Amino acid sequence: MTVMMRLDPAALQYRTEIRPEPAPDGSIVYIAEIPDLPGCMSHGSTVDEARQNLEDAKREYLAALEERQLPIPPPSPEPVVGAVTWTIVTSGAGLVEALRPDAAEGSLRLTSRTDALAPA
């Protein structure tokens, strides 16, 4: 006996990337994107808001692919086990100043390092 089931593409779990970016008004916004779905991105004023908005964008993105009868890209096969990010800001600079691309050379030092954790 064969049972046919339809998987809701929105249930697929894709790796997401969320990063802070300075907004023109000096505040910080969080940009969220799914690398496996080119152009699928969103933003929010908090990490949680960016993540939720990205989930909505993913559903719309996958629905548009289905509507056009285009293939749904599978999630990357690499296991995502997590990452650790260190950011060191010196000279009394805050996060907004550290992320500002026009910060004067030498007025602050920003060191950032991301290492993937080894699989358990």
Buried (B, 14 or more C-beta within 10 A) or exposed (E): EEEEEEEEBEEBEBEBEBEBEBEEEEEBBBBBBBEBBEEBBBBBEEEEBBBBBBBEBBEEBBEEBEEEEEEEBEBEEEEEEEEEEEEEBEEEBEEBBBBBEEBEEEEBEBEEEEEEEEEE
